[in-house]
Amino acid sequence: MQPTNRTQSTFMLRKNSLSNAMCVACLRLTIIFAVTILPSYQARGEKTAPVLGVTVRSYPEPGKVLVSIDVPSIESVGKDAAVKLEVTMKKTGGESLDKCVKTTACGMREEIALDATELSSGDYSVVVELFLPDGKSIKGKTNTVHWPGRAEAFKNIHVLNNFVWELLNKKATSDHSLNGTHTFQLPYDRWIFVRSTASESKSGTIRVSLRTIEGDIPLTLHGPNEPRTAEAMRPVKSGKHTIVVAAEGQATLDHIEVRAVPQIMYSRHPTPETPVKQGVVYDWEFLRKHLLPNANTIVVGKISDDMRPAIAQWKKRGGRVISYNGRPGLHGKSGLEADAQTCFEYWAKHRAYSDPLSDGALVDEFYREEDPAYPVYTDVAKMLNAKFPDKAFYPYAAGVFGRDRNSVPFAKACIEGGGYVCWEAYLAECPTLNQALRDMRRYPHYKIIPFEKRLPGVTRKIIWAFGAYSFPWPWADVYADVNYTAYLDMQFEFIATHPALFGLGGVDIWRSGYLDEERLRWIGRFYRHYCIEGNTARLGTDPYLLTHIGNPDFTEGVAGWTLDPAEEGAIEAGEEKGFGRFIMRYSRGPDTFLVTKRNSKKPNTFSQEIRGLETGKLYSIKMYSGDYSGFLRGKTEKKLNAVSMNISGVELLSGPRYSYQYPFPNKASLGEFKGRNLFWLNFHWQVFRAKGPTATLSISDWKSPDNPGGPVGQQLLYTFIEVKPYMKEH
């Protein structure tokens, strides 16, 4: 069925004047669920009494108190009814300081971050009460939270978001030059981002350096042939540091800023050929344009001879290089993980440690509960730390890692050697926005917060790896009426602002070979927006739900589509249990599709109006097709299906990046399709520029108007017809 709940969540905060009684403060937060009350609402008794699930935690570094609320789904009220939720945080004798308004729905998860930067330390009581439309209310139990006060290390630091903190920001004036030294304090080990801007000058140079006991490390350079604004990133230990600005000749520096930023990883280079040929190669030139200016770490495979000069230059500029490899124990070589010495010798000889250009290993993957290799790897990590003090071990983690007993000392040993835990944060699409928000908001409570409780400080050493894949295997794009790029934007915004994720160690993607070129360009922009510029609001404006066409997965049969069958019964809706998972929609998604039966006299055609377009804006259309006759026989071939996809009333973009049809193999199992017997699908892609608010999509099972292009009687299936905005290359 089509999603019906399209409520979006907003958050507004209004500061009232602070009184002299701040030390005995009271915070009162009012949240209103502003949706339409069902006219047919009648108060009825519930089968079980609804319960407000409330958890309260203090986060002194960002200066927040987090109130996590599971608002119950109440049968007698209905999910679309307006309710009122009040949250009160009070210290004896306090008064109201803040009031907030928020729009949401019943059954939602709410994460309310209260600003506590000015509160005095002490114990506070938090009470949550839900007011129903009939005047009744549900009060949660009183929670007590200790607020220790704002963390001293962050009292004089301008926090932009969880990732980015401004440490130094100075501008030159007519009577004050920036030449000389400038100090800043870094609360804990982090990367620093330095941006300097010089005046236009035809002579002279300016060198900006980081002073260390070993000498000055060059950061940015300005001169007649250099850009006015330059940037650099370097990993730096916690403590007090000095920036040196040295000018020669007529050149002067206008502005310098230093920020703490996370480890920003691009995974990986070189990128093997993508499963679908799209006319774009992720070579060094592509990376220099779209990714590398916004990253500080590259995950690599084997560094070939032709790669070495570019990688060496990357390291000279301060970048880090981590070598990827799978665990030998996951590839039938468990003997290499049987004891610490054998395992250590394997990794000590591996290119991750033997190649001088490599800064360590990213090892895929650790997820099994109480994996018997964890104690072995704990010792191995310690041995590698001692043998290779300048290299680090990064475990790729998932499942119950960090919550079971033996993974914690393993993670601790990796971190002590300078490594990070790369967390597979692969959040899948949901059919409605509210479901997606609910899953996303609960995620840290299931994964990160328990890990932090068992290993305090681990959050600042966790790399959040997004499952951003848009090519097989698998597709993160599960529902054709959901924009996963918008969902990625929401995820970035969430981790950049959620108090429990303050100081998160970094970000990564899995992985470039599974991403189409548009999404990879989006990743570069997300990195810049959230992890360097420190924004807290979404980068894009596109909504979560796509409404340009209706019923794009045929979950409602043929509703919304205009059919022109070659003969009666030649176009029908179909469904196969498990088909959505079979075509790799990340273990979920609809099992439905449309089927046509080819005729010799005329094509089967189905069409629909594309709506809600903006004139001049670019859009993409994506579709999968398959040989349904072959599916029923249990055998298909690698070939292009005789299918045409036509869009009228638009400007079609040409070229291999913008228009193609390509066969790709499905690797999942269903019926006769397993092992080497693959089910072959076609990926259809077209980018167009809108000429007006509407256009017409028409799909046919003939290759052209006068050429069937395939055998008479053949049945073809069609599914996942997605129309969404496309980001043009800048």
Phi and psi in degrees as a GROMACS rama.xvg file:
@    title "Ramachandran Plot"
@    xaxis  label "Phi"
@    yaxis  label "Psi"
@TYPE xy
-69.4126  143.997  GLN-2
-60.0782  138.141  PRO-3
-110.531  -25.0075  THR-4
-93.1905  105.332  ASN-5
-113.74  25.1774  ARG-6
-66.7768  133.701  THR-7
-111.955  149.617  GLN-8
-95.7541  133.066  SER-9
-129.44  159.758  THR-10
-139.792  126.824  PHE-11
-128.737  141.172  MET-12
-129.584  128.637  LEU-13
-119.954  120.23  ARG-14
-85.7342  128.659  LYS-15
-94.1374  167.207  ASN-16
-66.4344  142.917  SER-17
-86.2571  137.465  LEU-18
-98.6791  174.067  SER-19
-70.1318  -10.4173  ASN-20
-92.1912  26.9308  ALA-21
-59.1226  -33.5458  MET-22
-65.9351  -17.9884  CYS-23
-117.81  53.7734  VAL-24
-73.4757  157.215  ALA-25
-131.808  129.874  CYS-26
-106.755  129.491  LEU-27
-126.008  123.018  ARG-28
-117.273  125.978  LEU-29
-112.813  125.458  THR-30
-119.424  127.436  ILE-31
-113.399  126.441  ILE-32
-87.6631  99.243  PHE-33
-96.9522  85.8344  ALA-34
-135.411  167.614  VAL-35
-70.2102  133.323  THR-36
-75.7741  132.349  ILE-37
-65.1807  126.437  LEU-38
-60.2671  -29.7505  PRO-39
-87.5375  10.3973  SER-40
-61.418  132.945  TYR-41
-137.693  134.322  GLN-42
-68.4256  126.281  ALA-43
-133.964  158.333  ARG-44
-73.4378  142.356  GLY-45
-86.4537  152.301  GLU-46
-64.0085  -40.1304  LYS-47
-133.072  149.349  THR-48
-67.7465  126.447  ALA-49
-63.1034  143.62  PRO-50
-126.551  133.706  VAL-51
-83.7025  120.159  LEU-52
-90.089  117.252  GLY-53
-129.709  131.817  VAL-54
-130.685  136.571  THR-55
-125.366  132.169  VAL-56
-137.277  147.992  ARG-57
-97.979  140.289  SER-58
-132.219  89.1019  TYR-59
-68.7608  -24.6974  PRO-60
-67.8907  -51.7174  GLU-61
-79.8007  -8.1991  PRO-62
75.4866  42.1464  GLY-63
-128.564  148.875  LYS-64
-112.615  122.809  VAL-65
-101.284  123.682  LEU-66
-108.439  112.311  VAL-67
-100.67  124.537  SER-68
-128.429  124.383  ILE-69
-96.1748  104.663  ASP-70
-78.2883  125.202  VAL-71
-70.7978  151.149  PRO-72
-83.2336  120.293  SER-73
-111.242  113.54  ILE-74
-58.7248  -40.1737  GLU-75
-74.6473  -13.1567  SER-76
-101.582  -43.2086  VAL-77
93.088  148.75  GLY-78
-69.9048  -17.0701  LYS-79
-102.876  10.9129  ASP-80
-85.9433  149.088  ALA-81
-79.3881  130.529  ALA-82
-132.179  165.234  VAL-83
-124.39  129.566  LYS-84
-118.317  127.16  LEU-85
-117.836  132.726  GLU-86
-121.296  124.739  VAL-87
-121.433  124.942  THR-88
-117.802  121.098  MET-89
-139.55  140.079  LYS-90
-111.531  140.679  LYS-91
-47.4821  128.265  THR-92
81.6223  8.56137  GLY-93
-82.2982  175.572  GLY-94
-135.224  163.931  GLU-95
-71.2174  131.118  SER-96
-114.205  -38.5611  LEU-97
-126.231  149.943  ASP-98
-142.938  135.28  LYS-99
-127.205  157.017  CYS-100
-129.155  136.362  VAL-101
-144.173  144.051  LYS-102
-105.937  130.727  THR-103
-160.966  -158.981  THR-104
-144.769  161.06  ALA-105
-59.9623  149.159  CYS-106
81.5465  6.25157  GLY-107
-91.2441  158.185  MET-108
-97.1343  126.69  ARG-109
-115.478  131.73  GLU-110
-115.604  104.196  GLU-111
-104.583  112.296  ILE-112
-97.2686  111.901  ALA-113
-91.4126  133.291  LEU-114
-74.8911  113.896  ASP-115
-117.359  16.2743  ALA-116
-59.8388  -30.5118  THR-117
-101.109  3.15575  GLU-118
-78.1769  145.601  LEU-119
-75.7634  156.771  SER-120
-68.721  156.183  SER-121
147.921  -177.183  GLY-122
-95.6638  134.682  ASP-123
-124.232  147.627  TYR-124
-101.345  140.296  SER-125
-124.485  123.611  VAL-126
-123.994  133.22  VAL-127
-116.268  131.022  VAL-128
-132.396  133.274  GLU-129
-106.973  123.334  LEU-130
-104.147  124.769  PHE-131
-91.4751  163.354  LEU-132
-60.7624  -26.9267  PRO-133
-86.2672  7.67168  ASP-134
93.914  -13.9306  GLY-135
-75.1526  163.609  LYS-136
-141.749  159.735  SER-137
-125.165  120.884  ILE-138
-107.016  130.882  LYS-139
-79.5004  165.204  GLY-140
-67.1679  153.109  LYS-141
-72.7629  126.972  THR-142
-103.789  140.314  ASN-143
-110.962  130.256  THR-144
-128.763  139.333  VAL-145
-94.5434  124.791  HIS-146
-103.812  112.324  TRP-147
-81.2461  -4.88867  PRO-148
98.2564  161.512  GLY-149
-63.1675  138.077  ARG-150
-59.3189  130.664  ALA-151
-57.2052  -37.9917  GLU-152
-64.4213  -18.9048  ALA-153
-112.757  5.67933  PHE-154
-66.3503  -29.3912  LYS-155
-112.633  20.5219  ASN-156
-114.368  134.019  ILE-157
-83.822  104.191  HIS-158
-83.9429  119.693  VAL-159
-87.4869  -45.4379  LEU-160
-158.024  -170.302  ASN-161
-59.6744  -29.6266  ASN-162
-90.3878  -37.5085  PHE-163
-119.573  126.834  VAL-164
-129.972  128.999  TRP-165
-78.8864  120.398  GLU-166
-103.348  -27.4657  LEU-167
-155.125  134.291  LEU-168
-152.545  103.649  ASN-169
-131.77  141.798  LYS-170
-121.095  143.685  LYS-171
-73.5428  149.081  ALA-172
-123.479  173.503  THR-173
-62.8712  -26.3593  SER-174
-115.471  10.8045  ASP-175
-143.525  111.289  HIS-176
-83.5558  155.641  SER-177
-89.817  -0.095363  LEU-178
-61.0838  141.812  ASN-179
117.978  -150.966  GLY-180
-112.637  149.895  THR-181
-139.056  132.056  HIS-182
-107.535  152.323  THR-183
-147.088  158.987  PHE-184
-115.098  127.939  GLN-185
-107.233  120.942  LEU-186
-61.5403  -41.1089  PRO-187
-153.884  171.253  TYR-188
-49.7606  131.137  ASP-189
-163.956  166.758  ARG-190
-82.6357  148.175  TRP-191
-111.993  145.057  ILE-192
-114.724  124.788  PHE-193
-117.809  126.976  VAL-194
-127.483  126.338  ARG-195
-128.507  144.291  SER-196
-127.863  128.695  THR-197
-108.958  159.026  ALA-198
-72.4535  155.563  SER-199
-66.365  132.546  GLU-200
-153.009  139.665  SER-201
-92.9168  -1.32317  LYS-202
-149.971  156.647  SER-203
90.7651  162.56  GLY-204
-136.485  158.92  THR-205
-132.263  127.945  ILE-206
-115.37  128.761  ARG-207
-111.525  125.853  VAL-208
-133.965  158.807  SER-209
-102.28  120.73  LEU-210
-83.3548  128.313  ARG-211
-130.301  171.816  THR-212
-69.3399  -21.7984  ILE-213
-84.0395  -12.2481  GLU-214
133.941  176.501  GLY-215
-81.7527  131.349  ASP-216
-97.8712  118.996  ILE-217
-61.4664  137.611  PRO-218
-115.44  -69.5267  LEU-219
-126.49  156.72  THR-220
-135.884  136.076  LEU-221
-126.765  139.466  HIS-222
-169.427  -176.719  GLY-223
-57.1045  -32.9122  PRO-224
-105.422  12.7411  ASN-225
-111.476  155.369  GLU-226
-66.2817  151.94  PRO-227
-63.543  -37.8302  ARG-228
-110.854  130.661  THR-229
-131.526  151.994  ALA-230
-131.531  154.126  GLU-231
-154.386  152.813  ALA-232
-132.51  140.999  MET-233
-144.985  142.868  ARG-234
-75.8721  135.046  PRO-235
-137.16  142.38  VAL-236
-76.7351  159.942  LYS-237
-63.9472  156.35  SER-238
125.103  -168.01  GLY-239
-89.1898  134.218  LYS-240
-134.401  162.171  HIS-241
-128.331  132.113  THR-242
-102.436  134.167  ILE-243
-112.883  127.054  VAL-244
-111.761  117.177  VAL-245
-122.177  116.152  ALA-246
-109.777  142.219  ALA-247
-128.258  142.137  GLU-248
74.4186  -143.312  GLY-249
-89.3574  -4.89109  GLN-250
-70.916  142.301  ALA-251
-135.47  149.085  THR-252
-95.8857  129.182  LEU-253
-88.5267  -36.6103  ASP-254
-154.955  140.276  HIS-255
-140.583  137.21  ILE-256
-138.485  144.741  GLU-257
-126.838  130.304  VAL-258
-128.365  146.745  ARG-259
-83.683  131.204  ALA-260
-134.212  164.972  VAL-261
-83.4421  177.591  PRO-262
-76.8512  122.605  GLN-263
-113.575  109.456  ILE-264
-107.12  137.6  MET-265
-108.624  124.419  TYR-266
-126.522  118.327  SER-267
-149.354  171.374  ARG-268
-126.135  136.176  HIS-269
-76.5118  151.422  PRO-270
-87.3995  121.445  THR-271
-60.815  164.216  PRO-272
-55.9765  130.882  GLU-273
-66.0882  154.095  THR-274
-59.7741  -26.6221  PRO-275
-117.187  122.98  VAL-276
-72.0025  121.052  LYS-277
-122.26  10.492  GLN-278
76.371  15.0934  GLY-279
-132.521  135.432  VAL-280
-112.87  131.669  VAL-281
-85.2659  64.0911  TYR-282
-86.9107  -177.574  ASP-283
-62.1343  -34.2315  TRP-284
-65.8932  -42.3347  GLU-285
-60.8402  -44.0549  PHE-286
-65.9025  -41.7187  LEU-287
-60.8624  -30.4064  ARG-288
-83.4432  -40.6243  LYS-289
-112.733  -25.9154  HIS-290
-117.657  -51.3057  LEU-291
-62.043  -34.3636  LEU-292
-62.7931  -16.5393  PRO-293
-112.708  11.3489  ASN-294
-131.757  162.361  ALA-295
-129.437  -1.31658  ASN-296
-140.706  134.836  THR-297
-114.649  130.578  ILE-298
-92.2819  126.3  VAL-299
-120.96  159.546  VAL-300
-89.9353  -138.319  GLY-301
-71.7785  131.896  LYS-302
-85.1322  102.807  ILE-303
-75.2314  166.357  SER-304
-60.3618  -38.4365  ASP-305
-73.2472  -18.0081  ASP-306
-82.3524  -24.8272  MET-307
-59.5824  -42.131  ARG-308
-60.5839  -43.2525  PRO-309
-66.9883  -41.9942  ALA-310
-64.9543  -40.2047  ILE-311
-62.8775  -39.9272  ALA-312
-67.103  -38.2909  GLN-313
-59.5583  -44.9355  TRP-314
-68.0499  -35.641  LYS-315
-62.2527  -31.7937  LYS-316
-82.3709  0.768548  ARG-317
106.151  -3.55363  GLY-318
-70.5047  156.378  GLY-319
-108.513  149.798  ARG-320
-127.292  120.372  VAL-321
-116.957  131.637  ILE-322
-92.9663  128.437  SER-323
-88.5452  143.258  TYR-324
-160.686  148.609  ASN-325
-79.0586  154.366  GLY-326
-64.2526  130.478  ARG-327
-61.4877  -31.3292  PRO-328
-68.0812  -19.8622  GLY-329
-90.3491  0.145692  LEU-330
-123.473  32.9986  HIS-331
79.3098  12.4067  GLY-332
-118.822  51.7011  LYS-333
-61.9109  -23.2659  SER-334
-62.1492  -25.6393  GLY-335
-73.8872  -10.2529  LEU-336
-116.621  13.5995  GLU-337
-73.0773  -35.2082  ALA-338
-144.14  159.562  ASP-339
-63.5298  -41.6851  ALA-340
-65.0221  -45.0387  GLN-341
-62.4954  -44.0066  THR-342
-66.1758  -41.636  CYS-343
-60.0994  -45.5956  PHE-344
-62.8501  -36.0309  GLU-345
-61.2273  -49.9681  TYR-346
-74.6176  -32.9058  TRP-347
-61.7161  -30.4964  ALA-348
-90.6569  -10.525  LYS-349
-69.2018  151.307  HIS-350
-57.767  -25.1186  ARG-351
-59.318  -31.6022  ALA-352
-109.916  -26.0098  TYR-353
-86.5981  -25.4211  SER-354
-81.302  124.185  ASP-355
-64.6713  -19.6296  PRO-356
-82.0701  -11.1711  LEU-357
-92.4151  138.086  SER-358
-100.904  7.80676  ASP-359
146.301  -167.817  GLY-360
-123.711  136.566  ALA-361
-106.994  114.978  LEU-362
-113.434  125.894  VAL-363
-109.597  120.961  ASP-364
-150.749  164.922  GLU-365
-125.766  111.72  PHE-366
-148.129  -15.1387  TYR-367
-73.0185  139.141  ARG-368
-66.5027  127.273  GLU-369
48.985  47.2217  GLU-370
-52.8498  127.148  ASP-371
-62.2653  -16.3276  PRO-372
-84.0234  -9.92228  ALA-373
-59.6921  -48.6147  TYR-374
-60.0434  -36.2963  PRO-375
-63.165  -48.09  VAL-376
-68.5926  -26.5317  TYR-377
-61.1753  -47.3921  THR-378
-67.6583  -37.9921  ASP-379
-63.0994  -43.7722  VAL-380
-60.3705  -41.5345  ALA-381
-65.3113  -39.9934  LYS-382
-66.9796  -40.9602  MET-383
-66.6041  -38.1666  LEU-384
-59.2143  -42.0401  ASN-385
-71.73  -39.9163  ALA-386
-77.5076  -36.1945  LYS-387
-127.444  75.1634  PHE-388
-64.8797  -17.3856  PRO-389
-99.0893  7.04225  ASP-390
-124.588  158.002  LYS-391
-135.263  158.34  ALA-392
-110.877  121.285  PHE-393
-111.172  106.802  TYR-394
-79.7197  135.276  PRO-395
-87.3048  115.346  TYR-396
-119.319  153.915  ALA-397
-160.568  -172.319  ALA-398
61.5793  -125.356  GLY-399
-99.9304  14.0213  VAL-400
-56.319  133.567  PHE-401
90.6583  -13.8496  GLY-402
-113.478  -22.4883  ARG-403
-86.8033  167.732  ASP-404
-68.808  -48.8775  ARG-405
-80.9561  -17.9633  ASN-406
-73.747  -24.4205  SER-407
-67.8667  -50.5782  VAL-408
-63.3165  -30.0583  PRO-409
-64.3512  -47.579  PHE-410
-60.6229  -41.0538  ALA-411
-61.9795  -41.8419  LYS-412
-65.6215  -38.8288  ALA-413
-64.0167  -43.9827  CYS-414
-65.5949  -39.4728  ILE-415
-62.1967  -24.2709  GLU-416
-92.5579  8.44822  GLY-417
93.8289  5.31298  GLY-418
-85.5063  172.225  GLY-419
-126.459  156.097  TYR-420
-94.1688  116.437  VAL-421
-87.4985  112.43  CYS-422
-97.7055  125.816  TRP-423
-76.1409  85.7892  GLU-424
-91.5294  70.9747  ALA-425
-94.258  86.0988  TYR-426
-84.9533  121.74  LEU-427
-86.1276  156.059  ALA-428
-62.2653  153.401  GLU-429
-123.342  156.9  CYS-430
-69.0995  -19.6275  PRO-431
-128.365  157.843  THR-432
-62.8503  -43.304  LEU-433
-62.2575  -38.801  ASN-434
-64.4902  -40.2028  GLN-435
-65.0076  -43.4428  ALA-436
-63.5284  -42.4515  LEU-437
-63.0075  -45.6094  ARG-438
-64.5389  -42.1648  ASP-439
-64.8916  -42.6092  MET-440
-69.2668  -29.5679  ARG-441
-81.5172  -21.4465  ARG-442
-54.903  -49.7749  TYR-443
-59.8633  -29.8472  PRO-444
-72.4287  -25.5974  HIS-445
-86.9358  -30.913  TYR-446
-113.283  -58.5793  LYS-447
-84.5101  -45.8699  ILE-448
-61.0235  -44.2265  ILE-449
-62.4528  -35.9533  PRO-450
-64.1233  -45.23  PHE-451
-62.7341  -36.5204  GLU-452
-65.2778  -37.1821  LYS-453
-81.9463  -27.6359  ARG-454
-137.245  82.4855  LEU-455
-54.412  133.423  PRO-456
93.7011  -5.44817  GLY-457
-67.7894  -27.7635  VAL-458
-56.9087  -39.6993  THR-459
-72.9609  -2.05774  ARG-460
-121.89  24.9987  LYS-461
-107.942  128.827  ILE-462
-94.7575  121.173  ILE-463
-85.5245  109.3  TRP-464
-99.1243  115.365  ALA-465
-80.1471  136.217  PHE-466
-85.8172  86.0846  GLY-467
-97.5491  8.26332  ALA-468
-60.6448  134.863  TYR-469
-123.891  -0.92862  SER-470
-117.177  158.186  PHE-471
-68.8954  140.676  PRO-472
-123.106  143.556  TRP-473
-94.1019  -174.359  PRO-474
-89.2392  123.61  TRP-475
-73.9032  -21.7317  ALA-476
-79.249  96.105  ASP-477
-91.0132  -42.1906  VAL-478
-113.548  132.452  TYR-479
-70.2848  -14.2148  ALA-480
-105.239  22.6033  ASP-481
-124.119  136.252  VAL-482
-95.4062  101.164  ASN-483
-67.7232  -27.9456  TYR-484
-62.3803  -40.509  THR-485
-64.5721  -37.2906  ALA-486
-66.7518  -38.001  TYR-487
-60.466  -41.7711  LEU-488
-59.1498  -43.6485  ASP-489
-62.1747  -39.5962  MET-490
-66.2948  -43.0901  GLN-491
-59.7736  -46.3785  PHE-492
-58.9351  -41.5441  GLU-493
-63.5379  -50.4225  PHE-494
-73.0806  -19.6278  ILE-495
-79.0853  -11.1  ALA-496
-128.314  -16.0215  THR-497
-72.1298  124.475  HIS-498
-56.7833  -33.0693  PRO-499
-68.6807  -16.302  ALA-500
-106.496  15.8173  LEU-501
-62.6369  132.972  PHE-502
78.7007  11.8566  GLY-503
-47.5944  136.268  LEU-504
-63.6067  -33.2067  GLY-505
173.525  -173.27  GLY-506
-135.11  156.128  VAL-507
-155.235  171.964  ASP-508
-129.358  150.474  ILE-509
-117.969  118.862  TRP-510
-135.561  172.246  ARG-511
-55.0957  -37.223  SER-512
-64.7224  -16.7322  GLY-513
-102.974  6.06293  TYR-514
-112.027  136.151  LEU-515
-73.3909  163.953  ASP-516
-63.8555  -32.6976  GLU-517
-65.8651  -45.4194  GLU-518
-66.7102  -34.2832  ARG-519
-65.6279  -38.0172  LEU-520
-66.0538  -37.312  ARG-521
-60.4098  -41.5391  TRP-522
-58.3157  -44.8903  ILE-523
-57.9489  -39.9157  GLY-524
-72.0581  -38.0642  ARG-525
-61.4555  -42.962  PHE-526
-57.21  -47.7343  TYR-527
-63.7953  -47.5019  ARG-528
-62.8513  -46.827  HIS-529
-95.8939  -37.0207  TYR-530
-99.671  -9.37842  CYS-531
-121.436  -49.0088  ILE-532
-80.3382  -17.5763  GLU-533
74.6189  31.2789  GLY-534
-74.468  155.351  ASN-535
-116.554  -7.13875  THR-536
-108.721  156.878  ALA-537
-56.431  146.976  ARG-538
-74.4392  -45.578  LEU-539
-96.5214  172.97  GLY-540
-119.472  -3.40423  THR-541
-68.4149  138.481  ASP-542
-74.1872  164.897  PRO-543
-64.6145  -42.5168  TYR-544
-94.0162  138.844  LEU-545
-99.331  130.576  LEU-546
-125.497  15.8317  THR-547
-68.4008  -32.7386  HIS-548
-133.56  157.204  ILE-549
-104.091  153.898  GLY-550
51.013  51.4831  ASN-551
-73.8147  -12.747  PRO-552
-113.003  7.11997  ASP-553
60.961  30.8066  PHE-554
-69.9326  -18.2529  THR-555
-111.096  36.2435  GLU-556
69.099  -129.11  GLY-557
-104.344  12.1854  VAL-558
-56.1456  134.574  ALA-559
89.6991  -12.9632  GLY-560
-104.229  140.759  TRP-561
-94.5082  120.961  THR-562
-103.469  138.671  LEU-563
-131.095  79.3985  ASP-564
-73.5374  149.672  PRO-565
-67.8483  -29.5283  ALA-566
-156.115  167.556  GLU-567
-60.3704  130.592  GLU-568
82.4298  6.6267  GLY-569
-81.934  -11.3294  ALA-570
-128.488  119.585  ILE-571
-143.177  152  GLU-572
-79.6695  142.79  ALA-573
-130.955  165.653  GLY-574
-155.579  136.372  GLU-575
-131.46  123.905  GLU-576
-58.6883  128.356  LYS-577
85.321  3.65029  GLY-578
-68.5227  -37.4253  PHE-579
-59.7808  -44.4225  GLY-580
-69.1003  -35.9706  ARG-581
-59.9497  -39.7387  PHE-582
-90.3331  21.915  ILE-583
69.238  42.7045  MET-584
-86.0483  51.6503  ARG-585
48.5432  50.9832  TYR-586
64.7085  22.4728  SER-587
-159.932  -173.148  ARG-588
107.148  163.638  GLY-589
-67.8836  150.402  PRO-590
-99.84  17.1821  ASP-591
-104.1  160.968  THR-592
-166.227  175.322  PHE-593
-111.221  145.982  LEU-594
-125.375  133.117  VAL-595
-117.851  150.985  THR-596
-117.496  115.699  LYS-597
-66.4137  138.239  ARG-598
-118.017  152.612  ASN-599
-81.7224  -18.9807  SER-600
-94.9165  -34.6692  LYS-601
-155.593  156.749  LYS-602
-78.5157  157.695  PRO-603
-86.9613  131.823  ASN-604
-131.818  137.537  THR-605
-132.036  141.745  PHE-606
-144.503  164.33  SER-607
-161.622  149.242  GLN-608
-75.7087  134.905  GLU-609
-91.5919  127.312  ILE-610
-117.727  167.13  ARG-611
67.9327  29.8061  GLY-612
-85.6892  152.611  LEU-613
-106.505  125.334  GLU-614
-56.1348  129.407  THR-615
88.9776  -10.6377  GLY-616
-87.1315  147.764  LYS-617
-87.56  144.519  LEU-618
-137.74  155.554  TYR-619
-118.222  150.234  SER-620
-125.165  133.215  ILE-621
-126.781  143.125  LYS-622
-152.945  149.731  MET-623
-111.449  139.766  TYR-624
-130.861  158.3  SER-625
-153.937  161.186  GLY-626
-82.3056  100.26  ASP-627
-72.2321  -32.1964  TYR-628
-60.9203  -43.6041  SER-629
-66.6583  -34.8697  GLY-630
-60.8147  -43.7546  PHE-631
-68.0709  -32.6601  LEU-632
-77.5275  -21.228  ARG-633
85.8652  21.0881  GLY-634
-154.094  125.987  LYS-635
-130.749  168.157  THR-636
-121.365  158.449  GLU-637
-81.073  101.137  LYS-638
-161.391  164.828  LYS-639
-82.6425  131.431  LEU-640
-75.3784  142.856  ASN-641
-77.5624  82.1084  ALA-642
-133.534  138.87  VAL-643
-119.914  138.671  SER-644
-123.126  112.377  MET-645
-116.415  138.003  ASN-646
-125.859  116.595  ILE-647
-103.461  152.815  SER-648
83.7018  16.9226  GLY-649
-137.435  170.806  VAL-650
-99.3873  114.394  GLU-651
-82.646  130.592  LEU-652
-84.316  138.668  LEU-653
-106.718  169.509  SER-654
107.762  156.314  GLY-655
-63.0421  -24.0339  PRO-656
-76.0696  -27.0907  ARG-657
-108.156  -14.6889  TYR-658
-150.894  117.356  SER-659
-163.149  162.696  TYR-660
-134.413  128.287  GLN-661
-143.329  135.555  TYR-662
-81.6792  142.474  PRO-663
-143.333  149.386  PHE-664
-87.6666  143.304  PRO-665
-92.8452  133.251  ASN-666
-102.352  -5.18123  LYS-667
-81.3747  174.982  ALA-668
-115.598  139.553  SER-669
-162.62  123.319  LEU-670
59.4602  -124.729  GLY-671
-76.9015  -12.0194  GLU-672
-88.9038  101.625  PHE-673
-161.008  159.722  LYS-674
62.7009  -126.041  GLY-675
-87.5906  -5.11049  ARG-676
-84.738  93.8041  ASN-677
-94.3698  147.738  LEU-678
-94.9575  122.5  PHE-679
-95.7605  131.831  TRP-680
-116.396  166.049  LEU-681
-113.59  138.698  ASN-682
-103.214  119.543  PHE-683
-106.483  135.556  HIS-684
-145.191  134.987  TRP-685
-151.447  134.775  GLN-686
-108.767  137.084  VAL-687
-140.098  159.326  PHE-688
-108.441  127.69  ARG-689
-70.9078  136.808  ALA-690
-99.2643  -12.6059  LYS-691
-166.185  -172.779  GLY-692
-72.5799  -16.6301  PRO-693
-134.641  162.436  THR-694
-152.985  176.21  ALA-695
-125.689  127.251  THR-696
-101.135  128.604  LEU-697
-132.659  127.121  SER-698
-119.748  134.797  ILE-699
-132.567  153.574  SER-700
-97.1662  19.2453  ASP-701
-109.53  144.7  TRP-702
-65.2531  -36.6664  LYS-703
-150.102  168.498  SER-704
-57.2968  -25.7759  PRO-705
-118.299  14.8834  ASP-706
-141.926  107.239  ASN-707
-59.2356  -42.3298  PRO-708
76.42  1.97984  GLY-709
-155.762  170.735  GLY-710
-69.6599  140.991  PRO-711
-63.9136  137.732  VAL-712
90.8503  -10.3199  GLY-713
-66.7048  137.464  GLN-714
-101.506  131.365  GLN-715
-118.066  147.022  LEU-716
-112.963  153.679  LEU-717
-136.721  136.424  TYR-718
-156.047  167.028  THR-719
51.704  72.352  PHE-720
-101.147  101.016  ILE-721
-111.395  129.215  GLU-722
-119.019  120.869  VAL-723
-147.801  162.063  LYS-724
-60.7641  147.559  PRO-725
-121.371  133.206  TYR-726
-88.097  116.653  MET-727
-71.4755  155.101  LYS-728
-77.9752  131.375  GLU-729
